[in-house]
Amino acid sequence: MRKSCRAALVLVVTLSSASRMAQAGESTIRQPGDHPHYAIEIEPHLNLAWFDYAGYGLGTTAGIGLGARFTIPIVYNGFVPTINNSVGIGFGGDWVYFGCGAPNVSCGVSTLYFPIVMQWNFFVARRWSVFGEPGFSINYAFYNDNVCQGQKAGCYVGSSIFPGPVFEFGGRYHLSEHMALTARIGYPDFTFGVSFM
């Protein structure tokens, strides 16, 4: 959890610095509604998970995988009417593979997780926007017994379904009005991808 707190702090400081630089240049934060309007944001991404959230609590083994997020705007002029913000509902799916070193299991662990989040966007400049995403996910972990062959006795084989929290911060660099590079960090993972709006 300390790693996540440190990473979140670094991201907040970075985004704060970007916001200050944007305010010195082409700031749009005080221009409500001055942002792209779209029906849905489609974001394929790569995942890096530094937690073992395969049903056994926190661990030290990183996982890698692929995923996608879909966000539907529900409030175009956000909760704060005097700044440039919007609110959407995000959902999606991710697959993350943890390999044979995952804590408490001696075989490969794959996890599917299906997050549902509220995405609160702040458009700080023409090219930059930042967001926060609180929510929850339903997770499904499964263990490949073929990977377990030759491992020590007592290998866990099977699957489990469990809920989990989602709390992430992110940012976009807008390449155009309808495409951006998007990164997020927090719990349960780090993602980097491309948004199509």
PyMOL commands that set and color helices and strands:
alter all, ss='L'
color gray80, all
select helices_A, chain A and resi 2-24+145-148
alter helices_A, ss='H'
color red, helices_A
select strands_A, chain A and resi 41-49+63-75+85-97+109-123+128-143+159-176+179-187+190-196
alter strands_A, ss='S'
color yellow, strands_A
deselect
rebuild
show_as cartoon
